[in-house]
Amino acid sequence: MRQYAAIGLIGLGVFAMAEVRAGESLATTTVQFREVAQSYKAEGVIEAVRQSTVSAQISGRVKEVNFDVGDTVSKGQVIVRIDEREAAQALAGSRAQVMQSQAALANAKANYDRSRQLFEQKFISQAALDKAQADYKLALAQAAASEAGAGQSALTRGYSAVIAPYGGVVAARMVEVGELVTVGKPLMTGFDPSQLRAVVNVPEQVMRGLGAQPEVQLELPALKRWLNAASVTVQPVADARTHSTQVRVTLPANEAGIYPGMFVRAHFVTGKTGKMLLPVGAVLRRSEVVAVYVVDDKGGVRLRQVRLGEPVGQNEVEVMAGLNPGEKVALDPVKAGMAGVQQKK
């Protein structure tokens, strides 16, 4: 009966347990004040350093869509292909114009050469020679214009294959096979997952104490992860409405599981302060009750309610009340509770 009574007391959050002797040694940690970084928290979002939307550069009907949302694309791969028949016909017409202009150029050059010979023999006037020369220069310009037009047509035909500008992941697809697209129509949006950054806004009064190169740690609550900043860039412009400055914190390269749009907290170091710390794993949570197992010098175990503050890093939390420096706390609350129950038998 005493065993069930002890379990019931824990479940109800009653902390006036009798001191017990642990049947086995428990791993403990000593509660102590330690100097830690004092920080300012700023909330923001993750964004890709390289993110772009690829649009159509020619009009036509979409005949291939090779990737979908979430697919990985390598640089240079064809992501969308547009029907090129119209562009091919335009290229054929441009090449025909080139042939026509070259023939006219050859004729104008031959006529100019003859005119120079006749002028030297004084069979034609200076005006006739000038006209032949002008006709030759005009044909030369028309040939150059035709070749430029053919080059433009060939370039336009190449736009039928939409190429990935860099390797990354498809974030959005805005087109389907068979859809008619025009110049400027967005086709796909992608980003490079290897280069990400957190974007946060920091008030002006806080920025003054951070310095030119702030020390920052990033917290990702959804993943329960902390990261050190690879680099920090402070924008040299403040928002006139909020009186805050945008700070871009670059993440380490190739961090798995992180993608644009995720919520992030940036912890800017503003100074040093002393805090009483406790490992997060030593805390026992039962509904609204937060407690730890305190172990005395003789091995006695007592469950004690505590009040916690903010997390400090990924593995520690500040203790606001309930413990004194120098006391020992069991690192494994489940094991400590089982030891206490077994002692009650």
Secondary structure, DSSP 8 states (H G I E B T S, - for coil): -HHHHHHHHHHHT------EE-SS---EEE-EEEEEEEEEEEEEEEEESSEEEEE-SS-EEEEEE---TT-EE-TT-EEEEE--HHHHHHHHHHHHHHHHHHHHHHHHHHHHHHHHHHHHTTSS-HHHHHHHHHHHHHHHHHHHHHHHHHHHHHHHHHTTEEE-SSSEEEEEE---TT-EE-TT-EEEEEE-TTSEEEEEEEEHHHHTTT-SS--EEEEETTTTEEEE-SEEEEEEEE-TTT-EEEEEEE--TT-TT--TT-EEEEEEEEEEEEEEEEEGGG-EEETTEEEEEEE-TT-EEEEEE-EEEEEETTTEEEEEES--TT-EEES-HHHHHHHHHHHH-
